[in-house]
Amino acid sequence: MVLPPSISLLRVHVYDYIREQLRLGNLTPGSIIRINDLSEETGIKRTPLRDALLQLQAEGFITFLPQRGILINELTPAEIRNIYEICGALDYRVILSSFDRIGEAEISMMEKYNLEMKGLKSADDHETFNEKNFSFHEIYTGLCPNEMLAELITMYRTRLFQFTKTNWGEAFLNANWSEHNRIIDLFKRGAREELAVYIRDVHWSVNWEDMDIKETSRGKDNE
């Protein structure tokens, strides 16, 4: 295997490997993996691998456990709520920055992803929902001219929707689909300020008491 040329690329390489193992069920949030095993599986030598893992630790994806290995972090309900609040503030700015770059093609892609999410009612579909939801928001985030802002919200959104086994519950899925329709409508109407406020104050604001959030990796509520 040819090693990626920088720590940044190594970080992506290691992340992609862990994410794929989560998808396959070989790892779950809360699992511990030994760095020697990870080095062997990825083909990355220990020193550059450790540098890449330190970056992932700084971003909150993993934790080094002395004498034990690498913990794949899982989010508690309290952490999920905190990230939601952070994402609301960040996404507000992303919308304001990227709004004028959104055209018919981007809106059509958002409509496509949202339509695909509409039929996802079963708890068994939570991973597909997370991926579609992530892709929906990345359409406009990817056009944000402030790359640091885009990277930051993508990191938090990744933790929420691609690096967990969270089943958000049917009520959440229904509300999310409806709110996406509103987001699309505001893009179409050119309502830049209204959309930014809606994203911040409605889409990223959840009545958590109505949500049935479970970590399927543990099979029980995390409260």
Secondary structure, DSSP 8 states (H G I E B T S, - for coil): ----SSHHHHHHHHHHHHHHHHHHTSS-TT-EE-HHHHHHHHT--HHHHHHHHHHHHHTTSEEEETTTEEEE----HHHHHHHHHHHHHHHHHHHHHHGGG--HHHHHHHHHHHHHHHT--SGGGHHHHHHHHHHHHHHHHTT-S-HHHHHHHHHHHHHHHTS--EE--HHHHHHHHHHHHHHHHHHHHT-HHHHHHHIIIIIT---GGG---EETTTTB---
